[in-house]
Amino acid sequence: MLSIFEPLAIIGRVVMAALAELGRLSKFTAEAVKNIFLPPFYWRLILKQMLHIGYYSLPVVGLTALFTGAALAQQIFVGGSRFNAESVVPGVVVIAIVRELGPVLGGLMVAGRVSSAMAAELGTMRVTEQIDALTTLSTDPFKYLVVPRLIASVFTLPLLVLVANVIGVLGGYLIGTERLGLNAGAYLKVTVDFLEQADVISSLVKAAVFGFFIALMGSYYGYHSSGGAQGVGKATTNAVVGAFITILLANLIITIVVFGT
């Protein structure tokens, strides 16, 4: 007969498992942050990861920003026309793109591509005992595999987001001037007038934080993968989900801190 305390026991096991996972992730994060500042530094691996994370992600990030900026301008124009406020299109587009959509959508696109790749690569190395082989060769696998990915991601994401912001604003400009009939000179003037230094700084700070979480989740779940091919697939899924959740949570916290007043 099922005990009346069995549901509480199930809830307790779930909570304890979640806390244990959070503890392992916190320990991994602390170890990662510590090793970022300690030699040796594998510059060749860092540059290689920057190429994979940044250059190869540029097409998907650029297209996402372009289409988002264009669609945003169209929607704002439709909404503004109900109140004879079509002139707000440039200002709202640049603020929305730079403050939120550029870094968030850019981070999510890169997370979907990079976190999964990192988890799959490190997970395969784990289940095939290549990580253990590095230890036998007197090479710290954490410094060799995890740290270069973290450093590369933190420095590459702001550059990607900066490009995404420009392309997103360009998408709004093209739709606004070519389809919606807005004056090109006035559009650019309003865009420059509405954009503030704090908007750009917050966007780049968000991008750096997102880059850290993208590499952290991909490395964590891949590094601790187990169970063969099935375990690698599970690690890949968890890495992407974890990166998405942490990006959205970090975005909310940074937005409240910077623009909460």
N, C-alpha and C positions, 0 to 999 in steps of 0.2 A: 504494500500500500504506500502511495506517495505521501511523504511527510509534508506537513504544512510549512516546514522550514526549507524544503527543497528549492522553491523559487528564490528565497533569500540566499541560499548557498550558491545557486547559479549566478546570481547577480554579484555576489562576493568574488567568485572565481574570475568573472569577467573584469571586475574592477581591479583585482590584484594583478591579473595578466596585463591590463593596460598600464598600471603603475610600474610594473617591472619593465615593460617595453619603454616607457618614458624614462626610466632610470638608465637603461642601457643607451638610449639615444642621448641623454644628457651627458653621460660619461664619454661617449664617442665625440660629442660636440666639444667638450672641454679638452679632450686629447687633440682634436683637430686644431682648435684655436691655439693651443700651446705650441704645437709643432710648426705652425705657420711661421713663427718667429725664430725658430731654431734651425741652425745649419744641420746637414748640407741642403743646398737648394738645387734642385734639378731643373735648371733653366731651359734645357732643350725640351724636356717633357712639358714644362709650363707653356712654352711657345707653341708646342704641338697641340696642346689642349685649347689654347686660345684660338688657334686656327679652326679646330673642329667645332668649338662652341660658337665662335663669332662669325667667321667667314661663311661657313656652311649653313648657318642659321639665318643669314641675312635675307635670302629670297623669301622664306616663309614669313619672317617678321615684317619685311617691307611690304609684301602683298597684303598681309593682315592689316597693317596700319593704313595703307592706301584705301582699301575698301571700307574700313571702319570710318575713316575721316570723311569719305564721300557720302556714305550712308548717314552719318551723323549730321552733316550739313543739310542733307535733304530733309531729314526729320525735323530738325530745328526750324528750317524755313517753313515747313508745313504748319508746325505749331505756332510759330511767330506770326504767320500771316493771319491767324484768327484774331490777333490783337493789333494788327498793323505794326508789328515789331520785327519785320524781316531784317532790319539792320543789326540785330543782335547775333546773327549767324556767325560772323567771324570771331567775335569775342568769346562766345560760348564754345565754339569748336576748339579754339586754341587752348582755353582753360581745361576743357574736358580731356583733350588729347594729352596735354603735357602733364596735368596733375594726376590723372587716373588711367585713361584708356591706353596710353602709350606704354607706361611701365607695366601695367597689369597684363594687358593682352600680350605684350612682348615677352614678359616673364612666363606666362602660361604656354605660349608657343614654344619657347626654348625648353621649358620643363618637359613638355610632351616629347620633345625630340632628344634632349640631352640626358635628362634623368633616367629615362628608360635605357638609353644606350650605355650609360655608366653602370647601371645596375646589371645589365646583361653581360657586359664585359667583365666586371669584377666578380659577378656571380659565377660565370664560366671559369674564371681563374681559380675561384675558391673550390668549386666542386671537382676540378681537375687537378687540384693540389699544386697549382703554380704559385699561389701565394705562400704556401708552406716551403716551396723550393727557394723562394727569395730569402726566407729566414735562414735556410741552410747555407746560402751564399753570403751570409753576413750583411744582408741588405734589409733595412727596416721597411717592411711592406707598407706600413702606414705612411711613412715619409715619401716612399717611391710612388705609391699609387693614389693615395687620397689627397695629400697636400697639394700637389701640382694641379689637380682638378679644382680644388677650392680656390686657390690663388687665381687661376686662369678665369674661372667663372665670375669671381668678384670684380675683376678688372675689365672683363669683356662685356658684361651685361650693361653697364652704363653707356658704353659706346654704341651698343645695339639699340638701346632705348633712345638715345639721342638721335640716331638715324631714323628710328620709328616715329619719333615726335615730328621731325621735319617732313617725313613722307606723309604722315597722317594729316598735318596741316595743309600740305600740298594737295592731298585728295579733296579736302573741303574747299580749298581755293578753286580747283578745277571745276568741281560741280557748281560752286557758287557763281563763278564768272561765266562759264560756258553754257550751263543749263538753266540756272535760276535767274540770270540776268543781273547779277550784282556787279557794281563797278569795281574793276580790278584794283585801281589805286586806292579807293576807299577801303576795300577789303584788306589790303596789306597794312594800311595805316591803323585800322581798328585792331588788327591782329597784333601789331607791335605795341600799341598803346595798352592793350589789355594784359599782355604777357609781362610778368614781373620776375625779378631775380629769384624770389623765394619759390616760385613755381618750378623753375628749372632745377634749382638745388634739390628740392624735395623729390623731383622726378629721378635725379641721378642717385640720390641716397636710397630711394626705394629700389632702384635697379641693382645697386650693389648688394643690398640686403637680400633681394630675391635671388641674385646670383649665388650667394652663399648657401641659401636653402636648397636651391636646385642641385648644386654639387653635393651638399651634405646628404640629402635624401638618396640620391643615386648611389653615392659611395657607401652610405650606411647599410642600405638593404642589400647591395651587391656584396659588400665585404663580409656580411654575416649570413650570406645565403647558404642553404644546405638542401640536401634531398634531390640531387641530380637535376635533370632538365625541368622537372615540375617545380622544384624549388627556385630555379632561376626565373621561370615565368612568373611565379608568385612575387619574387623580389622586384621584378620589373614593374608589375602592377602596383605594388605597395609604394615604390619609389615615386611613380607619377602621381598617385593619389596624395601621398604625403607632401610632395612638392606643391601641388595645387592648394591644399589646405593651408600650409604654412605661408604661401605667397598671399593668399587672400586675408589671412589673419594679420600678417605683418603689414599689409597695405592698410587695413582698418586702423591699426595702432598708430602707424606713422601719420596717417591722415588726421586722426584725432589730436595727436600731439602737435602737429604743425599748423593745422587749420581749425583747431577746435574752438578757438576764441574769436 
